[in-house]
Structures are given as structure tokens and as C-alpha cells.
Amino acid sequence: MKKHRFYLFLLSIFFLLLLPGVPLQAQEFTFEAVRSFPFPSSLTASAKGSRVAWVFDEQGRRNVYVAEGPAFTPRKLTNYSVDDGQEITSLSLSADGQWVVYVRGGEHGAIWDEGVTVNPLSDPVPPKVQLWSVPFAGGEPRALAEGDDPVISPNSDRVAFVRNGQVWEALLKKTAAAKPLFRARGSISSLEWSPDGKSLAFVSNRGSHAFIGVYTDSNTPIKWIAPSFYKDTSPRWSPDGKRLVFVRTPGTGGAPEAYLEKHHRPWAIWTADVASGEASQLWKAPETLPGSVPSTQGGYNLHWAAQNRIVFLSYQDGWPHLYSMPAAGGEPLLLTKGEFMAEHISLSQDRKWLLFTANTGPDKEDIDRRHIVRVPVDKAAMELLTPGDGLEWSPVLTGDGATVALITATAQRPPLPSVMAFNKGKVKVLAQDLIPASFPQKQLVTPQQVTYKAPDGLTIHAQLFEPKCGAGKKPAIVYVHGGPSRQMLLGWHYSDYYANAYAMNQYLASLGFVVLSVNYRLGIGYGHAFHQPEKAGLTGASEYQDIRAAATWLAKQTQVDASRIGIYGGSYGGYLTALALGRDSDLFAAGVDIHGMSDRSVGRIADLVAPDRYERAPDADLAAKVIWESSPVSSVGTWRSPVLLIHGDDDRNVAFSSSIDLVRRLEAQGVPFETLVLVDDTHHWMRFSNALKAGNATAEFFQRKLFRKGIGQR
């Protein structure tokens, strides 16, 4: 009898698991476990020797690590032990490798107030944004001054930095207080030491225009380089220190252009003689849409390379590629031919090689990965250094030219600093012992590359996360990245924000959800036409069709319950999530909008329809209407699906007021919503504990809404 009852019990459990809305697999790991990995960033190398440094974010505790060849044994150099939200940026090594300099504080991924203090602990005395130095050999870090954007002199004895828009100087080998170096009108940026360390080039931004200046000493007037009615930026020194190369773009002004049309954004490369200040145009970008100012990582990526060649990046052939040309002038040479993008570009210390990250390789899936490539500055002879199904990025060549330092990951193993011989060889992964024992590496799934067609015929790439559980219809979730100039990958991401999203997608899959991460138009990695599509964003939100098509594709999959499809995303992904819930509540059963934009007409309409001038854009009224209709708030009237809204109230990318406005509209419309406010935190969850709160709240919301029986019948 007991055995009979036991079999009945097992049978009842079996049938219970077959019921719709019940997860087929118990949770195997926590969100905290899959987010516990150390995340490396800011990898850099000294100009001499084999010394490298990077930053590790270990569950909110950010510290500087260093290593030196040939062993490259990682060593923790600082000891910040609290999850306090204070990031470490501008990490650099002195040329002689003796000093490490960094900035602690602020939020340097922000759109505004990036150098303003962040205080997610709500301390009564807020922390400062400060420059610090510490000997590579070890010792106590020393606060140099409040400031930002440090550049170490080639002589390794001092640091120039920006404070309140002006240039200051601090000494590395002495404890003297930092002092102003010089003052100039405008806001100063883009500091560049001359090769001999005796002069400093900089940009003085004066609003409608910008000049390049050269400071020498307190007794010599600032030399202004070919001042004009344009905006000059990105100054780079020639190896002999006698000339500069820079980029020139138009100044502010001219007749208003049609807002809803695309226009070429002109730019040109100029060279100048420093002694006389005289300059001439070296090259002008083609007057086409792809020939416009490049908008991928690093922008122009301008360098004065060996053999007196100028290196830069351009989208002119439809892909962001590297070009090289003689400093005396001539036709640019395409160094990186092919249908892929170049990013994370660095120039070797001898200026003979470019190392970069590219989404290319022998596998068709490499378009959704990253690998390391090198190319000489004077010929189109690029070589792929790291083929395979892993992901690699941020390459730098050590000062001795022997070793490439890089960051590597796989679909399962999180990002870690690594090294490999420049003459090719096996990659050595560093600091694997810092991955916590609780990290569920063996339980993570390998996302599958998926493509589908949008209604207008455009091919869209995505990554499918399939749960490791039995048969039966499962709830599904569409993940929408932010940016929008981003690309999600077939493994861990090079951005901490999107590594967090990748961990979230893995966690949702472990809970029994089918997750589709969508690389919609406006994103990078698939060429200029995909990155800069027609009628997208504020000019019509054409990218939303890619999101709707993702849910339609999911609904046709045999393992998916079409009545239980959710959607979530952050920032621009939050905006598209809200747009989906407002326009298609019949398709999307629930959603999580993380600091998304709700009314995109705010702050834009006045300049269009009533600018403080006689002229206005010829399509101003129509543009205002299109901007409104491209905003989620215009569709609140048809919004019925429940939503969770998450926002930090010190957000410097999307104003907290955007979510306030949406809450009031949803409340008035009677739409079911829940909220999570993270007080004093920003757009990037500077505290690890807040990232956990947001992630756990997202998963718990979807479990309640999509695992509940009958959610399809509202």
C-alpha cells in the first residue's frame, strides 16, 4: 500500500509539471551567484617593459590589479573593500612603468554630470571625484587632487588633468599640492603631451566653436593652432613633436535643416606646424551618409603612426574600418577590408601596428562575436589572432612589443584579463581563481545564433537562450538592449552593463524561460545601413518593427506558449519595452521597463516649432508630431499589460522624471504597474547590491506574471 501511494505521488508530480504555467525545472542557481564574477576593464600597458594594469569590479568592490611579464601573475594593488558605488576610470601607467594613476568616483558612462560625485550609499558627506597615484611596486595610494581626465607626462614625473574645465598639474614623485597649470577661455579637454613632455596640446571648447591650443610654460603665450569658425578636436602629435594632426567639423549655425531627413555630417583631417600655427587640410570625408562623422567606439580613432602615416577610422565604405595615409597627403589606404566593424583600437608603442577588436572570422557566427586582429599601419595585411568560439576584446601591446594583453570570455566563462605572445601562440587566462566557487559556470547555456526577417524584409540577428528542462510549452521573454548603438553577443559582453544583462538572460533561462536577445536596427555590427536606418528613433521608431517581429517569431516556436511572452530592457531597451506594451499588449503579456524614456518630445519640441530665431526647420510641425507618436506615452490608451518600472533617481542618462510622467499616465489609465526606486543610484547601478535588487525584482515579476495560469485570458 505504501509503495502504491508513493507511485501515485510521483504520478501526481509528473502531471503537475505538465500543467501550463508551471516551471519544468527547479531553480539551479541564484541571480547573485551568476552575477558574482569579477568584471575587468580599463586594461592598459606601460610604454616600456611588460607591465600591465586593469580594474576589477568584484561585486561592487572596485580595485586596481597589475601584472608583469613574463609570468604575468596578477597582483591586487589597491584595497577598496566596500560596495560603495565609486568607479575607477582613466587608469594609466607611467611610461617607465613605475606609477599607476587613476580616477575614483563619478559616473563616466553618463550623458551629463559624468564627473560629478556619485553617492548611492547616501553618505552625509558625499565622496569626491579624485585623482590617485600608487607605485606599481605597491604601497598606499595617494590622493593627488580633485579632478578628472589625467594624462601622465612621457617623463613619468607629473600628471596634467582637468578640474572645473581648466588644466591643473600634480607631481608623481613629490608630495607637493596640485596647482593650476594655466587658464584659458572655454572648457578644456583632450589633453595630449608632446613626445618630449615639454608641451601640452588641448581643445578649448567655446560652444559654437572650438580651438586647439598648445601650452609650453608660464612665460610663453598659448599657441592657437589655425583658429577658425569651425570646431577642432582630437589633436595628436607627430613623433618628432613638430606637427599636429586634428579633426575639423563645422561650427554651430547655418539654416535649419529638415529634421526628418538624414544629412551628411562633414569632417576633415588637418595637419599643422606647431611653431607657426599654420595648418592645411589633409583629407576630407566623402560627402555621403556613410562618410559622416563616425559614431562607433573611439570616434575618429586618429593616430600619427610610424613612417609618417596618419591612421583614422571611417564608415565611408559602409563599415567602420581603419585607413592609413601619408602625412604629406595622398589617397587613404583601406587597411581592414570586409563586412565587419573595427573597435577597441590601439596603436603599438613603436607606432607600427594597430590592434583592434572585430566581429569577423572563419565562422559565420563570428559576426555576433568579437576577436582580436592586428594590421601594420602601412599595408592592408590584417591577421586574425584569436579565432574560435570565444570572445576577445580590448587588446594592448606591451611596451617591449612581445605580448598582447587582452580580455577574453566564452559563452560560459566570464571575462578575464589574458595574455598571448604577439608572434602568436596560446592565450593564457589570468586570475581564474577570482571566480567565486558559487559561480554556476557549468550550468550556463550556450546561446544560439538566430536570424529572422522584419516586416520590411531586413534581416535581424538575435541570440536564443533555451532553458535546460523538459518538453512542453514555456513562457518566453524578449530582451531589448539599450544604446541603441550596441550589439549583444554569443557570450559574455565587454560592457559591464551588458554583462549584467547577459547574466540576467542566463538566470531567466535557468528559471524555465525561453529568452530571445534582439539586435535591432540602430545597433552596431551589421554595417552603416543597419546602424543608421531610415525613420528610426525620433523620426519614426522604425526599429520597433524588429521588436514586434521577435515576439511574432517566438510565438511560432513549438516550445513557446504564445500567450505568455514578456519583454524587458534598460535605457533605450526600456523605451522600446514601453513602446511594445503600449502598442501591442495583445502580443506582450507583461514587461519590465528599466529606466526607459517615456515622452521623447520633452526638451525637443520648443527648439523645433518655436526656436529663438526667425527660421525654423521646414518640417518642424510634422517632426513634432512624429516625435510624439514615436514616444510610449502616445500609446498609453491601448496599454493593458502589467509592467514593472525600475529607476534610480540620480540617473544621468535618462531623467528620473521620465518614469514619474509614465507612472502618472498609467495610473490615470488604470494600467496595472509596480515600481522599484533605487535612491541615489544612477543609470548603471553603481552599487552591486542595487544591481541584485533590480535583477531579482525583474525575475520575480516575470515568474508571477508569466508562470500564472490563464494569463493569456485577460
Secondary structure, 3 states (H helix, E strand, C coil): CHHHHHHHHHHHHHHHHHCCCCCCCCCCCCHHHHCCCEEEEEEEECCCCCEEEEEEEECCEEEEEEEECCCCCCEECCCCCCCCCCCEEEEEECCCCCEEEEEECCCCCCCCCCCCCCCCCCCCCCCCCEEEEEECCCCCCEEEEECEEEEECCCCCEEEEEECCEEEEEECCCCCCCEEEECCCCEEEEEEECCCCCCEEEEEECCCCEEEEEECCCCCCCEEECCCCEEEEEEEECCCCCEEEEEEEECCCCCCCCCCCCCCCCCEEEEEECCCCCEEEEEECCCCCCCCCCCCCCCCCCEEEHHHEEEEEECCCCCCEEEEEECCCCCCEECCCCCCCEEEEEECCCCCEEEEEECCCCCHHHHHCCEEEEEECCCCCCEECCCCCCEEEEEEECCCCCEEEEEEECCCCCCEEEEEECCCCCCEECCHHHCCCCCCHHHCCCCEEEEEECCCCCEEEEEEECCCCCCCCEEEEEEECCCCCCCCCCCCCCCHHHHHHHHHHHHHHHCCCEEEEEECCCCCCCCHHHHCCCCCHHHCCCCHHHHHHHHHHHHCCCCEEEEEEEEEEECHHHHHHHHHHHHCCCCCCEEEEECCCCCCCCCCHHHHHCCCCCCCCCCHHHHHHHHHHCCHHHHHHHCCCCEEEEEECCCCCCCHHHHHHHHHHHHHHCCCEEEEEECCCCCCCCCHHHHHHHHHHHHHHHHHHHCCCCCCCC
